[in-house]
Amino acid sequence: MAAEKPLVAVTCTAPTNIAVIKYWGKRDEKLILPINSSLSVTLHQNQLKTTTTAAISRDFKEDRIWLNGKEEDVGHPRLQSCLREIRRLARKRRSGSEGDSVPLSYKVHIASVNDFPTAAGLASSAAGYACLVYTLAQLYGVESELSEVARQGSGSACRSMLGGFVQWLMGERPDGKDSIAQQVAPESHWPELRVLVLVVSAERKPVGSTAGMQTSVETSSLLKFRAESVVPGRMAEMAQCIKERDFEGFGQLTMKDSNQFHATCLDTFPPICYLNDTSRQIISLVHCFNAHYGKTKVAYTFDAGPNAVIFTLEDTMDEFVAVIKQIFPPEMNGDKFLKGLPVEPVELSEELKSALPMEPCPGGIRYIIATQVGPGPQVLQDPQQHLLGPDGLPQPAS
């Protein structure tokens, strides 16, 4: 009999996603079933990703998890849901045939790192749970509908299981089997589309999404109207704009849906305000820029936090970054202000400068991440990239 491997480990990466038709509100808290469908854009992992290593060994005494180097409670109910479900699917798939698969009785160690701020409205839980579920599935040899499992960790995580443009269908069944993610178009579909993440604040948000949603569902009549009467039409319209690569249609609908989502937060009682003064200045700046050109060339969307995500096309990105730098001059960290895809400096015309609505606000934006549409989760083949060492404990950061 071959000597048993002391440790079996798999490392994967998963993307974050930004909803252009927003998810806000659950009809089932435990299964994480939404009150409306949603549609998102998967961002490229070269700029924003979660990396997770999962390892099992006969020597591990208990399941353990480390996030960004710090050990966390492995008993967290949503984490347990995902672990339990993957192990159940692995058991079902094997039904008697052990073969070369890893023993299900062994305990698992998990280490996960985000390369962007956690819990600051940048969909870190989406990338985190998508990565967790995908990595565990690779480790245990599970190949079934994984978006349904990821959804039980964090609703928006189901959309991070796929690349490109993704819809999360709300479904109708009480068991949630039809509440799954589907790709609307692959990442290669719209190569000119660019995304700028404007990081206003990397702090944790004052009201977490889970609590915020619950209060909105209980108190906002606007949210109920949105879910039942507005979102279904917008889902179809957004899918059509993406299919036709119609940026004006896509951009306008993205902004309107973001604004309506934040209106439902204000309609919540007590009201929830995720946007701050800088967020509102960015909104105003986008509308002025578009008015100057007489068409929608840039579009904003905000999740549950003050950071803006800007969509634009390749031919406009450099100029809009120059506009941002004009209004929000970087404080000191000039070289670190722009991360991600290369951005060329642009000289702004005097007409455009005079059309901008506000005085400069130094330091209002901490930094910008320039990125594009990207693929779904990936397996890293190089064992050097494992986050856990041969002893199953986190590797010191190299």
N, C-alpha and C positions, 0 to 999 in steps of 0.2 A: 504494500500500500504506500502511495506517495506520502512524503512528509507533509504534514499540514502547514499551510502558510500561517505564520503567527498573526498576520493582520491583512485584511483585504480592504483596500481603500479606493474610492472613486472621487474625482474632483470635476466639478462642472461650473459653468458660468451661466447666468440668466440676466435678461435685460429688464429695465424698467419700462413703463409705458405711460403715455399721457392721453387721458380721455379727451376726445373732442365732443362726444355726446356723453354727458356725465352720469355716473352712478352715484346716487345718494339716497339711502334708505333701504331697509330690509323688510321683507314680509315674514322671514323666518330667521331669527337671530342665531340659532344653533347651527343650522345648515348653511347659513349665509346665502339666502335666496333674496334677490333684489326686487324692489317694487317696479323697476323698469329695466329695459335692455340698455346697453351702452356700447360705445364704439371708440377704439383707441388706436394710437400710433405707437408701435414698438420702437424704442430708441436704440441706437447702435451701441454695442458693448465695448467698442474701442474707447468710448468716452464715459459711459455710465454702466456699471454692472455690479452684480453680487457674485462672489466666488464662494463655493461651498465644497468642503471635503466631508464625506461620510465614511467611517471605517468601522468594521466589526472584527472582534477577536474573542476567542474563548477566554482570554484573560480579563476582559472588561467585566467589572462587577455590577455596573449599572449604566443606563443610558445617560449621556451627558452632552451638553451643548455650550459652545462658546460663540458669542457674537462680538465681532471687532476686538477679539482678544480677552474679553471679560466673560467669565462663566455666568450663565443665566439659568433660570429655573426650568428644568426640562419638563416639569409637570404642567406647564402652561396649557390650558385646555385646547387651544387651537393647534398647538404643536402636537399634542397627544392625538388629536383627531387625524392629522396627516400621517403620523407614524403608524397609528392603529390601522388606518385604511390601506396604506402601502403594504404592511405586513399581512393584512387580510387578503389583498389581491395576490400577493406572492404565494400565500398558502393555497389559494384557490387554483392558481396557475400550475402549481406543482402537483397537487393532489396525489401524493404518494411517491412521485419520482424525485428523489433527492438529486441524483446525477452529480454535476459539478457545482451546483448552486450552494450559496452560503447558508449555513444553518440558521434557521429563524429564531432559535432559542438564544443566540448570541446577542449581547448588548451592543448598542451602537454609540459611537462618539461622533459628534458633528461640530465642525468649526466653519464659521461663515464670516466673510468680511465684505463691507460695502465700500466702494471707492467714491461715495458721495454722501452728503449729510443724511443721517438717519432721522426719520420722523419730522422732517422740515417741509413737508408737502412736496417731496420729490418722488413719491411712490416707492419708497424704500421697502415697505412691507410687501408690495407686489413682487418686486425682484427677489426679495428674501424668501418668501414662501414658494415662489415658482422654482427657485434654485434648490431649495430644500427638497421639494417633491420630485423634481427631475433627477437630482442626485441619488436620492433613496431608491427611486425606480430603477436607475442604472445598476445600483449596488445589488438590489434584490431581483433583478431580471423581470421587472413588471413592465408590460407594454400596453396596458389598456388606456381608456380615456382619462388622461392625467389632469386635464383642466378642471374636471369635476372634483378631484382630490385637492388641487391647489386652491380652489375656491373656498374650501373649508378652513384654509389657513387665513387667507385674506381675500375678500371678494375680487378685487382687481388683479390678484395674482393669476387668476385663470387666464386673463388676457396676455400675461407675460409668457405663457407657455408656447406662444406662436409668434412668428416674425411678421413684419409688414403692417398691414391694417387689419384690425381684429375686432369682431363683434362678440359681446357676451350676451347670449340670448337669455332673457329672464326665465323662460320656461313656464310651464303651468303645473307640472306634477308636484304634489306635496313632498315627495321624497327627493326632489331636486335632480333627478336623473337627466332631465332635459335642460337644465340650467348650465350650459356649457359654452366654451369659446369656439368660434369658427373664424378662419381667415377670410377676409373680404378681398384682399389683394396681397400678393407677396411683396417682400421688401424691394425687389427689382422693378416694381411696377411704375414708380414715380421717382426716377433717379435725381431729378432737379430739386426735389423738396428738401429744404434745410430747416433745422430746428435750433433755436437759441434758448438756452436755459439761463434766465437772468436771476442770479441768486441774490436776493435782497436781504435775506436773513437765514442763517443756518441754525437758528435756535429751534427747540421743540415748540410745536404749536400750542396755544393756550387751551384749546378744546380739541381733544383727540377725535379722529373721524368716527370711531365706534360710538362714543357718547353723543357726539354732535348729530349723527344720523338718527339715533334713537329719539332724541328730543324733537328733531324736525318731523319725523314720522308721527309723533304724538301730538304736535301742536301746529304744524303748518298746513293750512288748507291750500295754499299755493303749491306746495310740494305734491299733494294728491292730484291737483289739476294738471300739473306738469307731467307726472308719471302716466296718467290715464289719457290725457288729451293732446299733449304736445310731443312727447318723446317718440311715439310710434311713427309719426310722419317725418320727424327729423332723422330717425334712423335710416329710413328709405332714401331720403334726400341726400344725406351724407354719403351713403354707399354709392349713390349715383355720381355725386361730385368727384369722389375718389376714382371711380371707374373711368370717368371722362377726363381725369386730371384737370378739373376745372378749379383753378386756384381761387378765383374771386368767390365762387359759390361756397367752396370749402372754407375759405377764410371768414366770410361773413357769418356762416352758420356756426363755426367754431366760437367766434366772439359772442354771438347771441346766446349760445348755449351756456357758455361760461358765465355770462352776466345773469342769466336766469337761475343758474345754480346758486350764485351768491345772493340773488334776490330771495331764494327760498331760505337761505341761512338767516337773512335779515327778518324774514317772516316767521322764523322760529321764535318761540317764546320761552325764556329770555332770548334775545337775538344773538346770533353768532357773527362776529366780524373777522373774517380771515384776512381780508385785504388791509394794507396799511397805506399811509400817505404816498409812499414810493410806488406801491402797486397802482394807485389811482393816477399818479403822474405818468406811469408807463402806458396806461389805457389812453390817456389824453394824447400822449406823444404818438401812439400808433394811429389814432384817428386823424391827427394833424398831418402826419406823413402821407397817409392815404388820400386825404383831401387835396394836398399839394399836387399829387399826381392824377387826381380825378379817378382813381380806381383802387381796389383793395390789393395792395402789394405786400402788406404784412398783416398778421393776425395774432391776437394774444389769447391765451387761455390760462386760467388759474385753478389749481386744485384747492384742497383745504389748507391753504397757507398763503403767504404773501409773495412767494416767488412766481415770476412770470415765465411762461413758455411761449416763445414767439415762433410762428411758422412763417416761412418766406421761401422764395425760390432762389436758386444759386446766383442768378444775375442781380439780385437785390441785397443779398446778405452783407456784403462788404460795406455798402453805403449805409445800411441801417445800423450796423455796428458803429460806424463813424458818428451817426446821429446820437446813439446812446452815449458814446464817449464825450460828445459835445455837451449833452445835458447832465450826464452823471460822470464828471471827470474822475478817473480812478484816483484814490488816495494812496500815494506812495507805491503800491504794488503794481506798477505799470506792466512789468513782464509777466506777472502772475494773474493779471486781470482777465486775459483771454486764454481759455484752455480749449483743447479739442482740435477741431479741423482748422487749418490755416485760414486766416482772414487778412486780406490785403488792405493796407491803409488807403483811404479815399479822401480827396479834397472836396468838401461840401460846397455847393454853389451858394452864393449870397442869397438868392431867392429862397432856397430851402431853409437856410439859417434863419432868415427873417420870418419864415412861416412857423417856426417852432415856438410853442406857446409859453415857454417858461424860462425863468432864470436857471443857470446851472446849479446843480445840487451835488457838490462833491461828496463822494463816498456813499451815495444813495444805493448804488449797486456794488456789491462786494466783488463779484466776478461773473464772467460769462462763460458758459460751456457751449461751444459750437458743435453740433452733431447732425446726424441724419437718420433716416429710417433704417432699421437693422433687423437681423434674423432672430429667431427664437433661441432657447437654451442650447449650449454646446458642451461636449465632453472634452476636457483637457487630457491629452494622452501622455504628457510628460510627467512622470512621477515626481520630478523636482518641484512641480507646482502644487503638490499636496500641502494643505495647511496644517495637517497633523503629522507628527514625526512617527518613527517606528514604534515608539512607546504609546501612541494613541493620544498624545497631548499636543497642544498647539505649538507649532514651530515658532521660535523667536523671529520677529520680522527681519528679513534680510536687508 
